[in-house]
Amino acid sequence: VQLQASGGGSVQTGASLTLSCAWSGRAFSSYAMAWFRQFPGKEREFVAGISYSGNSLAYTDSVKGRFTISRDDAKNMVYLQMNDLKPEDAAVYYCAAIYYSGSYHTQPKYNPNDYDYWGQGTQVTVSS
């Protein structure tokens, strides 16, 4: 399995970006997917997650109402639509996959150590 993240860039405060993550391999529809981000000198932190079925989602509080995670199983893709970007959103963003059948409503997987596969990071820069 390989994950390929793309879509990062440099934008101004209030702008939008959509990150994409392409899955190569089998059984994409069996995996829950998530986006994490990492600030310099910090651990990776959970941003958003979506269950294998797409029926349950989870977001970290700071992005609720601004970011939307989605998946397209026909294309083996997962997306992170980021609106109203703020300087504090600037980070390296990673997509990740976990073999997990639970609900992201009730039992989201926040710990990056739980994830099975990772894409390379994509840099998001937000200037004020």
C-alpha positions in Angstrom: 0.0 0.0 0.0 1.2 3.5 -0.8 -0.4 6.8 0.0 0.4 9.9 -1.9 -0.6 13.3 -0.5 -0.8 16.4 -2.6 -2.5 19.8 -2.7 -0.5 21.8 -0.2 0.7 25.3 -0.9 1.1 28.8 0.3 -2.0 30.9 0.8 -3.2 33.9 2.7 -5.4 34.0 5.7 -9.0 33.2 4.8 -8.2 31.2 1.7 -9.1 27.6 0.9 -7.1 24.6 0.0 -8.0 21.0 -0.8 -5.6 18.3 0.1 -5.8 15.0 -1.7 -4.5 11.6 -0.8 -4.3 8.8 -3.4 -4.3 5.2 -2.3 -2.4 2.6 -4.3 -3.1 -1.0 -3.4 -6.0 -3.2 -2.5 -8.8 -2.9 0.0 -9.0 0.9 0.3 -12.7 0.6 1.3 -11.7 -1.5 4.3 -9.6 1.2 5.8 -10.5 4.3 7.8 -8.6 7.3 6.7 -7.3 10.4 8.5 -5.4 13.6 8.2 -2.8 14.6 10.7 -0.6 17.6 10.8 2.8 18.4 12.3 4.1 21.7 13.5 7.9 22.2 13.8 9.2 20.5 16.9 5.9 18.9 17.7 4.3 15.5 17.5 1.8 14.8 14.7 -1.7 15.7 15.7 -5.0 14.4 14.5 -6.9 16.8 12.3 -9.8 14.8 10.8 -10.8 11.2 10.3 -13.4 9.3 8.3 -14.6 5.7 8.9 -14.1 3.0 6.3 -17.8 3.3 5.3 -17.7 7.1 5.2 -20.6 7.2 7.6 -18.8 8.7 10.6 -16.4 11.6 10.9 -14.3 13.2 13.5 -12.5 16.6 13.7 -10.2 18.2 16.1 -12.0 21.2 17.7 -9.8 23.9 16.1 -10.9 22.9 12.6 -14.6 22.1 13.1 -16.8 24.1 10.8 -13.8 25.0 8.5 -12.4 21.6 7.4 -14.2 18.7 5.7 -12.8 15.2 5.2 -14.3 13.0 2.5 -13.5 9.9 0.6 -14.2 8.6 -2.8 -13.9 4.8 -2.8 -14.4 4.6 -6.6 -11.2 6.6 -7.0 -9.3 5.4 -3.9 -9.0 9.0 -2.8 -9.5 10.9 0.5 -9.7 14.7 0.6 -9.4 17.4 3.2 -11.2 20.6 2.2 -9.8 23.4 4.2 -11.7 26.7 4.3 -11.0 30.0 6.1 -7.4 29.0 6.7 -5.5 30.7 9.6 -1.8 31.1 10.3 -2.1 28.5 13.0 -3.1 25.9 10.4 0.3 26.2 8.8 1.9 22.8 9.1 3.0 19.7 7.2 -0.2 17.6 6.6 -0.1 13.8 6.4 -2.8 11.3 5.3 -2.9 8.0 7.1 -4.8 4.8 6.9 -5.9 2.4 9.6 -7.6 -1.0 9.4 -10.5 -0.2 11.7 -14.2 -0.9 11.5 -15.3 1.3 14.4 -17.1 4.6 14.4 -15.3 7.9 14.2 -18.3 9.4 16.0 -17.9 7.3 19.1 -14.4 5.9 19.0 -12.2 8.0 16.8 -8.5 7.1 16.4 -6.5 10.1 17.5 -3.2 8.3 18.2 -0.9 8.4 15.1 0.8 5.2 16.4 -2.4 3.3 15.7 -2.2 3.9 12.0 -0.9 1.4 9.5 0.1 3.4 6.5 1.2 7.0 6.0 1.7 9.3 3.0 4.5 11.7 2.7 3.7 15.2 4.0 2.4 18.1 2.1 3.3 21.6 3.3 0.6 24.2 4.0 1.7 27.7 4.6 -0.7 30.5 5.6 0.4 34.1 5.7 -1.4 36.8 7.6 
